[in-house]
Amino acid sequence: MTRELLADEDVDVDFTPDGLLVRGRLFAFLDGTELVVQVQATRASDLLSRGVVCSFNGGGRTSRNWVRVSDLQLWSELAREAHEHVGKPPVGRQS
């Protein structure tokens, strides 16, 4: 998954010891054997309700945007989705 994102010339990704970054912001990292990604809150809620992912507790509290993904087959799809979500410039700051 990491190699796939790093090899894609259309994707701006930095690999650090903390995880994968876009525009200096963390969007995915490994926690043990699971991938943790940041997606839109509505998407996270949908994935959680269908049992596709598990909640992520960071700093002692459950995050509404960060989820744990154990199914390796979903890692690439959800990492790309997280990259797109986190990599979007804030509204009004495209330039």
C-alpha positions, 0 to 999 in steps of 0.5 A, a space after each residue: 500500500 505504501 509503495 503503491 502510493 509513493 510510486 504514483 506520480 499523481 499522489 503527493 505522499 511523504 513517508 515518515 516514521 509516524 506514518 503517511 503524510 499529505 501536505 504535512 498532515 498525517 492521514 494513515 499509519 500502522 498500529 500493530 497489524 492494523 492500518 489507521 486512516 482518517 476519513 470523513 466522519 460520515 464515511 467513518 460512521 458508515 464503515 463502522 455501522 457495517 462492521 467494515 472497520 473498528 473505532 480508533 482510540 487516540 489519546 484515550 478518546 474515540 475519534 469520529 474520523 480515525 478508524 482501524 482497518 484490519 482487512 488488508 484488501 481494503 488498505 489501499 482503497 481506504 488509504 487513498 480515500 484518506 489521502 484525498 480527504 486530508 489532502 484537500 486544501 481548506 475552503 477558500 485556501 486553494 491558492 
